[in-house]
Amino acid sequence: MTNVAPPDTQSATTLEFLDAFSAAWNNHDVDALMSFMAPDCVFLTAAGSGLQGNTISGQDAVREAFEQVWKTFPDVAWKDAEHTIMHGNKAITESTFCATKPDGSRIEARMVDVFTFKDGKILVKNAFRKDRPAL
């Protein structure tokens, strides 16, 4: 299910953009992913020592962090994506994060990405995931 806020001249994305970004994650295609990200992009991770997880800044560091997800979870997939375009320069994607941890246990938890856009690209990807015991 996809939700759309009323038209807003400040909105910097489309449902097709968000679908393609989600597909790039599931295809493990870092070049495609980075084509959606602004040059001065920031990735706020779902976990980490800071108030907002870890803060990863800039194209090179964000690329490396995205690639690390696939190294840590080679079978990772984001299922059942639902996109909502908000007023202004915000959008969210809800999905189910599914992966096998290095110890062989499984993660399956709902998550949300909150996006902030700048000039038609993702400036900030802020990830949130339910903290659930491994399956």
URRAHU-V947745 format. One record per pair of residues at least 24 apart in sequence whose C-alpha atoms are under 7 Angstrom apart, sorted by the first residue. I is the first residue (numbers start at 1). GAP is how many residues later the second one is. If there is no record, write none. Layout:
i=[I,I]
gap=[GAP,GAP]
This chain:
i=[1,2,2,2,3,3,3,4,4,5,5,5,8,8,10,10,11,11,11,12,12,12,12,13,15,18,26,26,28,30,30,34,36,36,37,37,37,38,38,38,40,41,41,41,42,42,42,43,43,43,44,44,44,45,45,46,46,46,72,73,73,73,75,75,89,89,90,90,90,91,91,105,105,106,106,107,107]
gap=[81,80,81,82,80,81,82,80,81,80,81,82,79,80,78,79,76,77,78,77,105,107,108,107,68,65,51,52,42,33,37,29,85,86,84,85,86,83,84,85,83,81,82,83,81,82,83,81,82,83,81,82,83,81,82,81,82,83,30,26,27,28,24,25,27,28,25,26,27,24,25,29,30,28,29,27,28]
